[in-house]
Amino acid sequence: MMELNENTERFYAFWLCSLPGIYPHHIQVLLKKFGTCKEIFYAERKTLEHAIQRKAPEPDGNFKGSLLAEKILENKNIKTIQNDYEAMTKKGIHFVYREEADFPEKLKNIPDAPFGLFYKGKLPSATLPSVAVVGARKATGAGKQIAEKLGYELAANGVQVISGLAYGIDICSQKGAVNWKTGHTFSVFGTGVDICYPRSHIEMYMKIQENGGLISEYPLGTPPLPAHFPIRNRIISGLSDGVLIVEARKKSGSLITAECALEQGREIFVVPGMMCDPQYEGGNELLKSGAVLVTDVKDILDGLGIYLDMDMVERKKKTNILLETTEKMVYASLSLEPIHISELSAELDIGPGKLMETLFSLQKKGVAKMVGNNYFILKI
């Protein structure tokens, strides 16, 4: 673990980023006034109050002017800071700030860049391409399947998947990514990185850390305040080379991420939808504005200048040739999202006995897998 020494700027950067209610614009203003985090630490009350006095309300509605100065002044115990850092590292959580070599290069020059990051697992690799995948929380079944499929195929082609662990499109794209044996995916939180939100995604929260990471600019213990999530979207897009939109209504949070991406000079990719479907209105508007239309992972890879892994494509073709007619029907109906045998039976009009026999055959051939009680998924 990296030591925290009170004689270094890193010590004071950790202290500043650990203060609740301190946002990047505060830090920017304070650094402009004082020059270093250490100078902020030793600043007097009146100088602090003058530097951070603002008329506009803060995102969380708290800590303006003298109140924020008070918050800074009452949290300056060096021993407490040291203890907090040690307790954090014991939880497997790391801290990095903008002046350190490990800080993501892609984030350094975005508008309103974060000053520090807390993370579990690891940070995205600077040598690998990355795509943010965002979309509707109340996604359709088809949208979820598309997100999972594209997440899987991006990972299979060496692309890191960035998202937010939210319901719907986010979590499905990340499920797809971790289903690839060496898939890397990263979640950016609107809470402290020590809080799994939503709680029901705890399994993915743990699994993502194996080959990827969990990232937040907010101090440990920060609750899921609604205003934090639109703010964190600039980091989701900032860590990526492009942003993929799957199912976005007008005025949705996904469009905020798209706006951030455009401001940051990132490519926008959109899965199209029917013109009368409100679930796709926002995405279709982006297409009219010049976003890249996506009907296949190759569209994304081409947009990023990456060659498609043709070996994987050929493996799929060979698999299809080897299957019998009934097996092909069942194989075509499977996806990366578990489906119960009763649903498959109704969808394909195949009796349960014959269907189970076919599924066992597909499992023997290594192209299907049972997960849970009579639920099956595609295994590529």
Secondary structure as GFF3:
##gff-version 3
##sequence-region A 1 380
A	DSSP	alpha_helix	9	17	.	.	.	ID=ss1
A	DSSP	alpha_helix	24	34	.	.	.	ID=ss2
A	DSSP	alpha_helix	37	41	.	.	.	ID=ss3
A	DSSP	alpha_helix	45	52	.	.	.	ID=ss4
A	DSSP	alpha_helix	65	73	.	.	.	ID=ss5
A	DSSP	alpha_helix	78	90	.	.	.	ID=ss6
A	DSSP	beta_strand	93	97	.	.	.	ID=ss7
A	DSSP	alpha_helix	105	108	.	.	.	ID=ss8
A	DSSP	beta_strand	116	121	.	.	.	ID=ss9
A	DSSP	beta_strand	130	135	.	.	.	ID=ss10
A	DSSP	alpha_helix	141	156	.	.	.	ID=ss11
A	DSSP	beta_strand	160	163	.	.	.	ID=ss12
A	DSSP	alpha_helix	169	179	.	.	.	ID=ss13
A	DSSP	beta_strand	185	188	.	.	.	ID=ss14
A	DSSP	three_ten_helix	199	201	.	.	.	ID=ss15
A	DSSP	alpha_helix	202	211	.	.	.	ID=ss16
A	DSSP	beta_strand	213	216	.	.	.	ID=ss17
A	DSSP	alpha_helix	228	238	.	.	.	ID=ss18
A	DSSP	beta_strand	242	246	.	.	.	ID=ss19
A	DSSP	alpha_helix	253	264	.	.	.	ID=ss20
A	DSSP	beta_strand	267	271	.	.	.	ID=ss21
A	DSSP	three_ten_helix	278	280	.	.	.	ID=ss22
A	DSSP	alpha_helix	281	288	.	.	.	ID=ss23
A	DSSP	beta_strand	292	293	.	.	.	ID=ss24
A	DSSP	alpha_helix	297	304	.	.	.	ID=ss25
A	DSSP	alpha_helix	310	322	.	.	.	ID=ss26
A	DSSP	alpha_helix	325	333	.	.	.	ID=ss27
A	DSSP	beta_strand	339	340	.	.	.	ID=ss28
A	DSSP	alpha_helix	341	348	.	.	.	ID=ss29
A	DSSP	alpha_helix	352	364	.	.	.	ID=ss30
A	DSSP	beta_strand	368	370	.	.	.	ID=ss31
A	DSSP	beta_strand	375	378	.	.	.	ID=ss32
###
